[in-house]
Amino acid sequence: MTIEETQQEIIDEFSDIDDWMDRYAYIIDLGNALPPIDEKYKTPSHLIEGCQSRVWLNAEEIDGKVHYTADSDAIIVKGIISLLIKVLNDHTPDEILNADLRFIDEIGLSEHLSPTRSNGLVAMVKQMRMYALAFKTRDEAADNDK
């Protein structure tokens, strides 16, 4: 499934939920379903700067695609990072770097977050893109060495 298709799926799921308390409950459920991050990645170097809550993010490149794992000590934030992972996980660095994450605005998430949570959302997206950029740069350097 493409990034765009996954975003549309999320937009469709949220369009069926009118009440924002129900949407928050759904986001929390998504966070609870997030596969656990390996404890060895719950270190300061894996914490996302700019988040009020603690959010750990790890990325690995597997067969040319970026695979993310994450966790948070805040249930809403854990749900938000799970949404981002659902959209960006197991795509190429280029796909991640070129993605227009329109679902965030289209489901109304950005307008229903506190300013500190909005800053955290931006920081999460930025860190996920930084991992993708690092893998892309490393891969290009390796190609140039051949």
C-alpha positions as CSV (number, residue, x, y, z in Angstrom):
1,M,0.0,0.0,0.0
2,T,1.3,3.4,-0.9
3,I,1.7,6.3,1.6
4,E,-1.1,8.1,-0.2
5,E,-3.4,5.0,0.0
6,T,-2.7,4.6,3.7
7,Q,-3.4,8.3,4.4
8,Q,-6.7,8.0,2.6
9,E,-7.6,4.9,4.6
10,I,-6.9,6.9,7.9
11,I,-8.9,9.8,6.6
12,D,-11.8,7.5,5.8
13,E,-11.6,5.8,9.2
14,F,-11.7,9.2,11.0
15,S,-14.6,10.5,8.9
16,D,-16.8,7.8,10.4
17,I,-16.0,9.2,13.9
18,D,-17.8,12.6,14.5
19,D,-17.0,13.2,18.2
20,W,-13.5,14.3,19.1
21,M,-13.6,12.4,22.4
22,D,-14.3,9.2,20.3
23,R,-11.4,10.2,18.0
24,Y,-9.0,10.5,20.9
25,A,-10.2,7.1,22.2
26,Y,-9.5,5.6,18.7
27,I,-6.0,7.3,18.7
28,I,-5.3,5.8,22.2
29,D,-6.4,2.4,20.9
30,L,-4.0,2.7,18.0
31,G,-1.2,3.5,20.5
32,N,-2.1,0.5,22.6
33,A,-1.8,-1.7,19.5
34,L,1.7,-0.3,18.6
35,P,4.2,-3.1,18.7
36,P,6.7,-2.5,21.6
37,I,10.0,-0.9,20.9
38,D,13.0,-3.0,22.0
39,E,14.1,-1.8,25.5
40,K,17.6,-1.2,24.2
41,Y,16.3,1.8,22.2
42,K,14.7,3.5,25.2
43,T,17.8,5.6,25.6
44,P,18.4,9.4,25.5
45,S,19.8,9.1,22.0
46,H,16.5,7.8,20.8
47,L,14.3,10.4,22.5
48,I,12.7,12.9,20.2
49,E,13.8,16.5,21.0
50,G,10.9,18.9,21.2
51,C,8.3,16.6,22.6
52,Q,6.8,17.4,26.0
53,S,6.3,13.7,26.6
54,R,9.0,11.2,26.2
55,V,8.9,9.6,22.8
56,W,11.5,7.0,21.7
57,L,12.0,6.4,18.0
58,N,14.2,3.9,16.2
59,A,14.6,3.2,12.5
60,E,16.3,0.5,10.6
61,E,16.7,0.1,6.9
62,I,15.6,-3.3,5.8
63,D,15.8,-4.2,2.1
64,G,15.9,-0.5,1.1
65,K,12.9,0.4,3.2
66,V,12.8,2.2,6.5
67,H,11.2,0.3,9.4
68,Y,10.3,2.3,12.5
69,T,9.6,1.3,16.1
70,A,8.5,3.7,18.8
71,D,7.0,4.2,22.2
72,S,5.9,7.0,24.4
73,D,5.0,7.5,28.1
74,A,1.9,9.5,27.1
75,I,-1.1,7.5,25.7
76,I,-2.3,10.2,23.2
77,V,1.3,10.7,21.9
78,K,1.8,7.0,21.5
79,G,-1.3,6.9,19.4
80,I,0.0,9.8,17.3
81,I,3.3,8.2,16.6
82,S,1.5,5.0,15.8
83,L,-0.4,6.9,13.1
84,L,2.8,8.3,11.7
85,I,4.4,4.8,11.7
86,K,1.3,3.4,10.0
87,V,1.7,5.9,7.1
88,L,5.5,5.9,6.7
89,N,6.6,2.5,7.8
90,D,8.3,0.2,5.3
91,H,8.7,2.7,2.6
92,T,11.8,3.9,0.8
93,P,13.7,6.9,2.1
94,D,12.6,8.9,-1.0
95,E,9.0,8.0,-0.5
96,I,9.2,9.2,3.1
97,L,11.0,12.4,2.2
98,N,8.6,13.3,-0.6
99,A,5.4,12.4,1.3
100,D,2.9,15.2,1.9
101,L,1.4,14.1,5.2
102,R,-2.0,15.7,4.5
103,F,-3.9,13.3,6.7
104,I,-2.8,15.2,9.8
105,D,-4.8,18.3,8.7
106,E,-7.6,16.4,7.0
107,I,-8.6,14.4,10.1
108,G,-8.4,17.6,12.1
109,L,-5.6,16.4,14.3
110,S,-3.4,19.5,14.2
111,E,-6.3,21.8,15.2
112,H,-7.3,19.6,18.2
113,L,-3.8,19.3,19.7
114,S,-2.4,21.6,22.4
115,P,0.5,23.9,21.2
116,T,3.0,21.7,23.0
117,R,1.5,18.5,21.4
118,S,1.5,20.2,18.0
119,N,5.2,21.0,18.4
120,G,5.8,17.4,19.4
121,L,4.0,16.2,16.3
122,V,6.2,18.3,14.1
123,A,9.3,17.0,16.0
124,M,8.2,13.4,15.4
125,V,7.7,13.9,11.7
126,K,11.0,15.7,11.5
127,Q,12.9,12.9,13.2
128,M,11.3,10.3,11.0
129,R,12.3,12.2,7.9
130,M,15.8,12.7,9.4
131,Y,16.2,8.9,9.7
132,A,15.0,8.5,6.0
133,L,17.5,11.2,4.9
134,A,20.3,9.5,6.8
135,F,19.6,6.2,5.1
136,K,19.3,7.9,1.7
137,T,22.6,9.7,2.2
138,R,24.4,6.6,3.4
139,D,23.0,4.5,0.5
140,E,24.1,7.2,-2.1
141,A,27.6,7.3,-0.6
142,A,27.8,3.5,-0.7
143,D,26.7,3.6,-4.4
144,N,29.4,6.2,-5.1
145,D,32.0,4.0,-3.6
146,K,31.3,1.2,-6.0
